């Protein structure tokens, strides 16, 4: 009998489940699971179309103090059971399945992905695709929570440089990272909506494709709209405050300075009930 024959004819033995054995240290773990799981997913855009992308997942659950460990393979099994149907609408079902399969009170899902938007140049109308780093942060169980996260690059022009220089002003690439808690009862807060609000707060947006008439327009637009990082966080905050779909937000702006050996930085965090106005 060959080894392969023995594998198919012998009765399988029951393997010890070490993860389910008791732990005497009496310490629960807030989150335990898998990170950097890459898996296909789809995002429904503001125009109603589905965009296929790849998600980088972190899947975790709370581990009670009496268990030695969790079952890592079950996290990936849950993703596989959804057969690529991973979107905002299906995330609650994924969390429910994680809680069920892992006997957990609370489950967490964080997923990072690229959202592509077609953008037209401001003068010539030439189009190209531009990718934005986005994320969904979801919790299901004792507390249900959902947040959006978007990184939006913009152009910022220094107000001080414009004021004191006789010929031009220095500008830089700014990166605006926002994290929002949407009020989903008031309708969908689309990722594209968030990107539009952030881009409008900069000196000028970025474009994937510009011809010379477009470059002239963008350069002059930035010169006419100088922004410090302080201006950026305040302008974005005003836009979020004016949108009832935004319950809470964090705004982080970092300018990669073109003439300094440092970056300029500003941060602001607000909840709807703490907004003054």
Backbone torsions as a table, in degrees:
resi	resn	phi	psi	omega
1	UNK	NA	130.5	-179.3
2	UNK	-80.1	162.4	175.5
3	UNK	-56.2	-37.2	179.9
4	UNK	-64.8	-39.4	177.8
5	UNK	-63.1	-40.7	-179.8
6	UNK	-64.2	-36.1	179.7
7	UNK	-62.6	-32.9	-175.4
8	UNK	-90.8	-18.7	-175.9
9	UNK	-104.9	-27.7	-178.4
10	UNK	-72.9	146.2	177.3
11	UNK	-71.8	126.0	-178.6
12	UNK	-66.3	141.5	177.6
13	UNK	-86.9	153.0	177.4
14	UNK	-78.9	124.4	-178.4
15	UNK	-87.2	145.5	-179.3
16	UNK	-70.0	131.5	177.6
17	UNK	-93.6	87.3	-176.3
18	UNK	-62.6	-38.0	-177.0
19	UNK	-58.9	-32.8	-176.0
20	UNK	-86.6	-0.4	179.4
21	UNK	-73.9	155.8	-176.8
22	UNK	-67.9	154.4	174.8
23	UNK	-123.8	129.9	-172.2
24	UNK	-92.6	0.3	-175.0
25	UNK	-81.2	-11.0	171.3
26	UNK	63.1	36.5	-178.8
27	UNK	-125.6	110.5	173.9
28	UNK	-71.7	155.1	178.6
29	UNK	-112.3	130.0	-176.0
30	UNK	-62.6	-46.6	-179.7
31	UNK	-145.2	133.1	175.3
32	UNK	-145.3	141.5	-178.3
33	UNK	169.4	-141.0	-175.4
34	UNK	-123.0	149.0	-179.5
35	UNK	-132.0	153.7	176.2
36	UNK	64.5	40.5	173.4
37	UNK	-90.1	117.0	-179.7
38	UNK	-94.9	127.9	-174.5
39	UNK	-152.8	145.3	179.8
40	UNK	-64.6	146.0	175.4
41	UNK	-152.6	171.4	179.1
42	UNK	-134.6	146.0	-179.1
43	UNK	-121.7	129.9	175.5
44	UNK	-88.0	122.8	-177.2
45	UNK	-82.6	172.5	179.8
46	UNK	-60.7	-27.5	179.0
47	UNK	-82.8	-0.8	178.7
48	UNK	93.7	-11.7	-179.2
49	UNK	-80.1	150.6	175.3
50	UNK	-91.4	132.3	176.9
51	UNK	-113.3	126.0	179.3
52	UNK	-87.9	134.3	-179.2
53	UNK	-147.4	-175.0	178.6
54	UNK	-119.3	127.1	178.8
55	UNK	-96.9	145.0	173.2
56	UNK	-108.5	104.7	-167.3
57	UNK	-97.7	144.2	162.1
58	UNK	-120.2	119.7	-177.9
59	UNK	-121.1	124.0	-176.6
60	UNK	-142.9	162.4	173.1
61	UNK	-139.2	162.9	170.8
62	UNK	-78.0	135.8	-177.8
63	UNK	-108.8	119.3	178.5
64	UNK	-62.2	157.6	-174.8
65	UNK	-65.0	-23.3	-174.2
66	UNK	-82.8	-10.0	-178.7
67	UNK	-100.8	140.8	-179.9
68	UNK	-72.6	-38.5	-177.4
69	UNK	-159.9	175.5	176.8
70	UNK	-105.4	173.3	-178.7
71	UNK	-102.4	98.0	-172.7
72	UNK	-61.0	-37.1	-176.0
73	UNK	-63.8	-27.1	-176.7
74	UNK	-68.7	-26.8	176.6
75	UNK	-62.5	-47.5	-179.4
76	UNK	-69.5	-33.8	176.6
77	UNK	-60.4	-41.1	179.6
78	UNK	-62.6	-43.8	176.7
79	UNK	-59.3	-44.4	-177.6
80	UNK	-63.8	-35.1	-178.9
81	UNK	-66.0	-21.9	179.1
82	UNK	-85.9	-2.3	168.5
83	UNK	51.6	50.4	176.7
84	UNK	72.7	-3.2	-178.3
85	UNK	-85.4	71.6	-176.7
86	UNK	-118.0	110.8	-175.8
87	UNK	-151.7	179.6	178.2
88	UNK	-56.4	-39.5	-176.1
89	UNK	-71.0	-29.3	-176.1
90	UNK	-97.7	-9.5	-179.5
91	UNK	-57.3	-42.3	177.7
92	UNK	-57.9	-37.6	178.3
93	UNK	-67.0	-37.3	176.7
94	UNK	-61.9	-44.2	179.4
95	UNK	-63.8	-41.5	178.1
96	UNK	-61.6	-42.1	-179.8
97	UNK	-66.4	-37.7	177.1
98	UNK	-62.2	-44.4	179.7
99	UNK	-63.0	-41.2	-179.0
100	UNK	-67.5	-48.1	-175.1
101	UNK	-69.4	-28.0	-175.4
102	UNK	-109.7	8.6	177.9
103	UNK	51.5	46.3	-175.9
104	UNK	-111.7	148.9	176.7
105	UNK	-78.4	-31.0	-177.1
106	UNK	-136.8	138.7	177.0
107	UNK	-125.9	151.6	-177.2
108	UNK	-130.9	140.6	176.6
109	UNK	-135.5	119.1	172.2
110	UNK	-119.0	131.3	179.6
111	UNK	-138.9	128.5	176.2
112	UNK	-103.2	144.1	-179.2
113	UNK	-160.7	165.9	175.1
114	UNK	-98.6	130.5	171.7
115	UNK	-106.9	125.5	179.7
116	UNK	-100.8	135.4	176.3
117	UNK	-124.9	137.7	173.3
118	UNK	-82.3	125.6	-178.9
119	UNK	-122.5	137.9	179.4
120	UNK	-100.3	137.3	176.7
121	UNK	-60.6	145.9	-169.3
122	UNK	-68.7	-23.1	-177.9
123	UNK	-112.1	-54.9	-176.2
124	UNK	-80.2	-20.1	-178.3
125	UNK	77.1	7.4	178.1
126	UNK	-62.3	135.3	-174.0
127	UNK	-109.2	153.4	175.1
128	UNK	-156.7	168.1	-179.5
129	UNK	-99.5	134.1	180.0
130	UNK	-124.9	130.4	-178.3
131	UNK	-96.8	140.5	178.8
132	UNK	-123.1	133.4	177.0
133	UNK	-75.6	121.5	-177.0
134	UNK	-130.2	167.2	177.0
135	UNK	-156.6	149.8	167.4
136	UNK	-112.7	136.3	179.4
137	UNK	-125.0	111.3	-172.2
138	UNK	-128.6	146.5	176.6
139	UNK	-131.3	137.6	177.6
140	UNK	-136.1	137.2	179.3
141	UNK	138.4	-124.3	179.0
142	UNK	-58.6	-34.1	175.0
143	UNK	-130.0	131.0	174.8
144	UNK	-102.6	127.6	-177.8
145	UNK	-147.4	151.7	179.0
146	UNK	-149.0	131.8	178.3
147	UNK	-133.2	151.8	171.5
148	UNK	-106.5	146.5	173.7
149	UNK	-135.4	133.8	-178.3
150	UNK	-139.3	139.1	171.3
151	UNK	-108.1	121.4	-177.2
152	UNK	-120.6	117.4	174.7
153	UNK	-82.0	141.9	179.0
154	UNK	-141.2	169.0	169.9
155	UNK	-97.9	133.3	173.5
156	UNK	-125.9	139.5	178.1
157	UNK	-114.5	135.2	-172.1
158	UNK	-73.7	119.7	177.5
159	UNK	-62.1	-37.2	-179.5
160	UNK	-65.4	-45.2	179.2
161	UNK	-61.2	-41.2	178.9
162	UNK	-63.8	-37.6	-176.5
163	UNK	-70.9	-36.6	-171.0
164	UNK	-101.8	-15.3	-175.3
165	UNK	-90.5	141.8	176.7
166	UNK	-80.8	-25.0	-176.3
167	UNK	-132.7	93.9	173.8
168	UNK	81.8	-166.8	-179.7
169	UNK	-158.1	150.6	-179.5
170	UNK	-82.8	146.1	174.9
171	UNK	-129.3	174.4	-174.6
172	UNK	-153.9	165.6	173.1
173	UNK	-84.2	123.9	176.3
174	UNK	-106.4	146.0	177.8
175	UNK	-121.0	120.4	-178.1
176	UNK	-110.5	113.9	176.5
177	UNK	-105.6	124.1	-179.7
178	UNK	-123.3	143.7	174.7
179	UNK	-127.2	123.1	-173.6
180	UNK	-126.1	144.7	168.9
181	UNK	-103.8	111.5	-177.7
182	UNK	-86.4	151.4	170.9
183	UNK	-93.4	96.0	-172.1
184	UNK	-72.8	-12.2	175.1
185	UNK	-69.1	-21.8	-177.1
186	UNK	-97.5	11.3	-179.9
187	UNK	110.4	171.7	-176.3
188	UNK	-78.2	128.7	170.4
189	UNK	-93.1	100.5	-175.0
190	UNK	-73.9	147.7	175.1
191	UNK	-58.3	-37.3	178.7
192	UNK	-63.7	-33.7	176.4
193	UNK	-62.2	-44.5	-179.3
194	UNK	-63.8	-44.4	179.8
195	UNK	-60.7	-43.2	179.2
196	UNK	-60.6	-43.7	-178.4
197	UNK	-64.8	-40.0	-179.2
198	UNK	-70.0	-44.6	-179.4
199	UNK	-60.8	-36.3	-179.5
200	UNK	-67.2	-19.0	-178.5
201	UNK	-86.7	-12.2	-178.2
202	UNK	-84.8	177.9	173.9
203	UNK	-68.2	-37.3	175.9
204	UNK	-163.3	151.1	175.2
205	UNK	-77.5	168.4	170.2
206	UNK	-96.1	154.2	179.2
207	UNK	-133.5	147.8	178.2
208	UNK	-75.4	-22.8	-175.8
209	UNK	-145.3	123.8	178.2
210	UNK	-134.4	133.9	169.2
211	UNK	-96.6	175.1	-174.5
212	UNK	-57.8	-43.1	176.4
213	UNK	-60.8	-33.6	178.2
214	UNK	-69.8	-40.6	178.9
215	UNK	-61.5	-41.6	177.5
216	UNK	-60.5	-45.3	-178.7
217	UNK	-62.3	-47.7	-176.4
218	UNK	-66.1	-40.5	179.1
219	UNK	-62.1	-44.5	-179.7
220	UNK	-71.3	-34.6	177.0
221	UNK	-62.0	-43.8	178.7
222	UNK	-64.0	-40.2	-179.1
223	UNK	-63.9	-33.1	-179.4
224	UNK	-82.2	-8.5	-176.9
225	UNK	-133.1	64.8	-179.3
226	UNK	-64.7	146.7	-177.7
227	UNK	-144.4	126.4	161.7
228	UNK	-79.9	167.4	172.7
229	UNK	-62.0	-32.2	177.0
230	UNK	-62.7	-40.6	176.9
231	UNK	-63.1	-40.6	-177.0
232	UNK	-61.6	-50.9	-177.3
233	UNK	-64.0	-35.1	-179.9
234	UNK	-70.5	-41.1	179.9
235	UNK	-66.6	-42.0	177.9
236	UNK	-65.5	-39.7	178.5
237	UNK	-61.0	-42.2	178.2
238	UNK	-60.7	-40.7	179.4
239	UNK	-65.1	-42.3	178.9
240	UNK	-68.4	-39.0	178.9
241	UNK	-62.2	-30.8	-177.7
242	UNK	-81.8	-6.7	-178.1
243	UNK	-108.5	112.0	-175.6
244	UNK	-65.1	-16.5	179.7
245	UNK	-74.1	-11.9	-178.0
246	UNK	-97.8	113.7	179.9
247	UNK	-87.4	-36.8	-178.2
248	UNK	-155.4	157.1	-178.4
249	UNK	-157.5	155.9	168.7
250	UNK	-126.9	136.6	179.9
251	UNK	-127.6	128.7	-179.7
252	UNK	-129.6	122.6	-178.5
253	UNK	-120.8	131.0	176.7
254	UNK	-133.6	120.8	176.3
255	UNK	-96.8	125.5	174.0
256	UNK	-84.3	94.1	-169.5
257	UNK	-61.2	140.2	-177.5
258	UNK	-90.6	-19.9	-178.8
259	UNK	-123.7	0.1	177.8
260	UNK	-114.1	154.6	176.7
261	UNK	-93.3	43.6	176.1
262	UNK	-160.3	169.1	174.7
263	UNK	-106.9	146.9	173.9
264	UNK	-91.5	142.9	-170.7
265	UNK	-142.1	143.3	173.8
266	UNK	-148.7	149.5	-177.6
267	UNK	-142.8	141.9	-180.0
268	UNK	-147.2	138.8	179.7
269	UNK	-134.5	134.3	-178.6
270	UNK	-146.2	153.7	167.8
271	UNK	-118.2	156.2	-174.4
272	UNK	-54.5	-43.4	-178.1
273	UNK	-73.7	-7.2	179.4
274	UNK	-106.4	1.8	-179.4
275	UNK	-73.4	130.1	-179.2
276	UNK	-94.3	135.4	178.0
277	UNK	154.2	NA	NA
